[in-house]
Amino acid sequence: MPIFLDVHKVPFSEANLKELCMSPTDEFGVSHVNLFYNKDANVCFCLLEGPNADAIERHHAKVNIKCEWITEVSMAKQQ
């Protein structure tokens, strides 16, 4: 399944972000690989697995988050 990286403002607490990483795949076929955030800058980078960029956008829109950008990526280091 493709992997996507996106960026947006952090609308949740640090505890919520950590909890989100454990969430099951949603109705759009999107699951969290990892979340990277900077609390001081109020920015979050999501690394997500999903079928396409539209699914990633819908995943965020469900909780009223507007991504600044979404791009498909490949990982150099395999998990």
N, C-alpha and C positions, 0 to 999 in steps of 0.2 A: 504494500500500500504506500502511496506517495507520502512524503513528509513535508510539512510547511512551517515556515517561520513567519510570525507576524509581530507587530508592535502596536501598543496602545497604552493609554493611561491606566494606572492601577486603581480599579474601583473597589478592591477588596482588601481586607487585612492580610498580614503575613500568614496568619494561621489559616485563613480561607484559601490562600494560594497553595499552601502545602497540602491542604485537604483536596483541592481540585486535582492535584497530580495523581491522586488515587481513584478518581472518578472512573466509572465504567464508560465504555463507548456509548455515545449518545445516539439519538434518533437520526442524526445526519451522517452517522458512521465515523464520527470524529472522536479520537481519544488523545489524551495528553501524554507526550513523551517526556517533557519537562517544562518548567517555567523558570525564567530568569527575570529578576526584577531588581530595581534600584529604588528603595523606599524614599530616599531623599529627593531624587529626580521625578518620582511618581510615574515611573515607566515600567512596563512589563513586556517581555519578549516571550511569546508562546512557541514552543516547538510541539507541533501537533501532527498526528497521523490521520489522514482522511482521504476520501475518494477524489476530491478536487478542491480548488480554491473557493468555489461557491459554497460548498459544505462548510468550510472553515468560516466563511463570512456569516452564514446562517447560524452556526454554532455560537458566535459572538453576539449576533443580533438578538438572539433569544433572551439574553440578559442585558440588552441595551448598550452593548459595547461597539463602538465604531473603530475599526482598525485603521491605522495610518497607512499601512501597507501589508500585503500578504505575498509571499513568494515561495515557490517550491524549492526545496533544497535537498542536497545529498549529504550524508554524514561520512566524513573521512575515517572516523574512529567508530568501529562497530561495537555495539553493546554486548 
